[in-house]
């Protein structure tokens, strides 16, 4: 997910022999993605703990309670992922356009990058869940705080929705409930909708992509209002508000690489005003739930930071403190796919064994869950995911692109 750089005359990093060609590389974007993924892993690691403040507790106990409470809000990694995805898919479209490649190449690369690793992870997860539930510890995975279903519980339509990543909206066509094998897959369902719309933009308006994205963004509120008036249920689709998260990332990409001085000021103003969208959306037509409205604030703040820090990207890329997060970003899709099994098993097991205290959670459950998740995810990346990196096919010219690595957050 990424790719990029500055206007001519500004930072000319990553150019060849000091040529005036712009570089389209955002070197620290993997660190951003890694940070978002770590936040989500920690969030899922503490879902089994439901601590309450104790009267007369010491400051140490109060601190432990505050830290565990803070982890309950780390699902903000999801909106950060969506913003990064908006930025990076626009980089991918820009790369395809500049290389003279059409929407067909884009869709083939997206399919190769997302679905085969996901299907393999789905198969592995199904086998692990079945084995654990049947022979090892019934309920360890399926009765935890995180939603993981037994493979046998899903019906044909639900399996079809999971396999195609259409489960978030599949029920509009077939009826029934929304049921994922693992609950975090909902984020990929929204990602796939965004990828589809982005590919359509590349197909119909390759030379006016930003204008087309703007028109889509303006149309979303109209569709939402029309659905509200007609009583049409749009739950599970990007029209429900999630498109705006991706649009924030598109704004960041345009500002970083194409906007002039006035355009950069306007983009900052748009992002600043966008933070107050929940106030303007008094009927909750665009951001229907409280969670979506709070996530929107974090999404716009992260977009603002991405836009602000881009000019310092080359300098920040040398910071050693970012290297662990950059590594997590490079394997983030594997980490996204695999970690719920690990965090659910460890969190539920520790909880059953009596490790339920705030400090026990912070000092034992979280580090163990994070470490094991990273080890297992790194193995999945080396054994499976890296074989589907599109960079092995035809790396885009001068672009480190999301078509090479997704995010997803999850999430």
Secondary structure, DSSP 4 states (H G I P E B T S, - for coil): -------TTS--TT-STT-SPPP---TTHHHHHHHHHHHHHHHHHTTT----PPTT--HHHHHHHHHHHHHTTGGGHHHHHHHHHHHHHHHHHHHHHHTT--HHHHHHHHHHHHHHHHHHHHHHHHHHHHHIIIII-TTTTTTSSS-B--GGG--HHHHHHHHHT-HHHHHHHH-S----SBGGGHHHHHHHHHHHHHHHHHHH-TTSHHHHHHHHHHHHHHHHHHHHHHT---TTSGGGTTHHHHHHHHHHHHHHHT--HHHHHHHHHHHHHHTTHHHH-TT-SSS-SHHHHHHHHHHHHHHHHHHHHGGGHHHHTT-GGGHHHHHHHHTHHHHHHHHHHHHHHHHHHHHHTT--SHHHIIIIIHHHHHHHHHHHHHHHHHHTGGGG-THHHH--TT---TTT-------
